[in-house]
Amino acid sequence: MELLEDKMRVWLDSAKFVKPVSGVYVLYNRNKEVIYIGESKNLEETFTKYVESEFEGNECKQKTQSYQREFTENPKERQLQLIEEFRNHMGRLPYCNTEIELETL
């Protein structure tokens, strides 16, 4: 299930070349299942941190094989919209998103 219109990109091959702009991103595992829907005020900074730290020891996000991204001025709002769309379609949150995390947004 692809959530964004952006093409699917291979994680390590292109994550290093994201622009320093605000946006949302969707991480997928090797089966092309959505595992995380995130947002950032600076995608380049966030992705660089993920690549360099290998997702900071987060075993769930370490399953990332591909991603999509979308530039937007209101990343938090768009993230919540995408999560709600996903939950309505799948009946659950993406594996790496949690209810507690959503409450803090």
PEHU-V695130 format. One record per residue. N is the residue number from 1. RES is the residue in three letters. SS is DSSP state (H for helix, E for strand, L for the rest). PHI is phi in degrees with one decimal (none if undefined). D_FIRST is the distance of its C-alpha to the first C-alpha in Angstrom with 1 decimal. Layout:
N_RES_SS_PHI_D_FIRST, N_RES_SS_PHI_D_FIRST
This chain:
1_MET_L_none_0.0, 2_GLU_L_-89.1_3.8, 3_LEU_L_-91.2_6.3, 4_LEU_L_-112.9_9.4, 5_GLU_L_-78.7_11.3, 6_ASP_L_-60.6_12.7, 7_LYS_L_-67.1_12.4, 8_MET_L_-74.2_11.0, 9_ARG_E_-118.6_14.2, 10_VAL_E_-72.2_15.9, 11_TRP_H_-53.9_16.9, 12_LEU_H_-69.3_20.7, 13_ASP_H_-66.0_21.4, 14_SER_H_-127.5_20.6, 15_ALA_H_-62.2_20.3, 16_LYS_H_-75.2_24.1, 17_PHE_H_-113.2_24.2, 18_VAL_L_-76.9_22.4, 19_LYS_L_-74.8_24.7, 20_PRO_L_-82.0_26.5, 21_VAL_L_-127.3_25.1, 22_SER_L_-78.4_23.3, 23_GLY_E_178.2_19.6, 24_VAL_E_-116.8_16.3, 25_TYR_E_-146.4_14.0, 26_VAL_E_-123.1_10.7, 27_LEU_E_-99.3_11.4, 28_TYR_E_-123.7_9.4, 29_ASN_L_-87.3_11.4, 30_ARG_L_-67.2_12.5, 31_ASN_L_-90.4_10.1, 32_LYS_L_64.7_7.2, 33_GLU_L_-91.2_6.6, 34_VAL_E_-65.7_7.1, 35_ILE_E_-113.2_10.9, 36_TYR_E_-158.6_12.5, 37_ILE_E_-118.3_12.6, 38_GLY_E_-124.9_16.1, 39_GLU_E_-141.2_18.7, 40_SER_E_-157.0_21.9, 41_LYS_L_-79.0_25.0, 42_ASN_L_-146.8_25.2, 43_LEU_H_-60.2_22.2, 44_GLU_H_-59.7_24.6, 45_GLU_H_-62.8_26.5, 46_THR_H_-63.0_23.5, 47_PHE_H_-67.1_21.9, 48_THR_H_-61.1_25.5, 49_LYS_H_-61.2_26.1, 50_TYR_H_-60.5_23.0, 51_VAL_H_-65.2_23.9, 52_GLU_H_-67.7_27.6, 53_SER_H_-100.2_27.3, 54_GLU_L_51.9_24.4, 55_PHE_H_64.7_22.6, 56_GLU_H_50.0_26.0, 57_GLY_H_75.1_25.9, 58_ASN_L_-78.8_22.7, 59_GLU_L_-58.9_21.6, 60_CYS_L_-64.8_18.2, 61_LYS_H_-70.0_17.4, 62_GLN_H_-65.6_19.3, 63_LYS_H_-82.2_16.5, 64_THR_L_-62.5_14.8, 65_GLN_L_-118.1_14.4, 66_SER_E_-149.8_12.6, 67_TYR_E_-154.6_11.9, 68_GLN_E_-129.1_11.5, 69_ARG_E_-144.1_14.3, 70_GLU_E_-143.8_15.9, 71_PHE_E_-80.7_19.7, 72_THR_L_-155.6_21.0, 73_GLU_L_-75.9_24.4, 74_ASN_L_-120.4_23.1, 75_PRO_H_-63.3_20.5, 76_LYS_H_-63.6_21.1, 77_GLU_H_-62.6_20.8, 78_ARG_H_-68.1_17.5, 79_GLN_H_-60.1_16.1, 80_LEU_H_-61.1_17.3, 81_GLN_H_-62.9_15.7, 82_LEU_H_-65.5_12.2, 83_ILE_H_-64.1_12.8, 84_GLU_H_-64.8_14.3, 85_GLU_H_-60.4_11.4, 86_PHE_H_-63.8_9.1, 87_ARG_H_-62.9_12.2, 88_ASN_H_-64.1_12.9, 89_HIS_H_-79.2_9.8, 90_MET_H_-101.1_9.7, 91_GLY_L_78.5_13.4, 92_ARG_L_-159.9_13.6, 93_LEU_L_-83.5_13.4, 94_PRO_L_-57.8_11.4, 95_TYR_L_-50.8_13.8, 96_CYS_L_-95.0_15.8, 97_ASN_L_-89.8_16.3, 98_THR_L_-124.8_19.3, 99_GLU_H_-60.3_21.0, 100_ILE_H_-61.1_24.1, 101_GLU_H_-59.0_22.3, 102_LEU_H_-65.8_21.1, 103_GLU_H_-65.9_24.7, 104_THR_L_-87.7_26.1, 105_LEU_L_-78.7_24.0
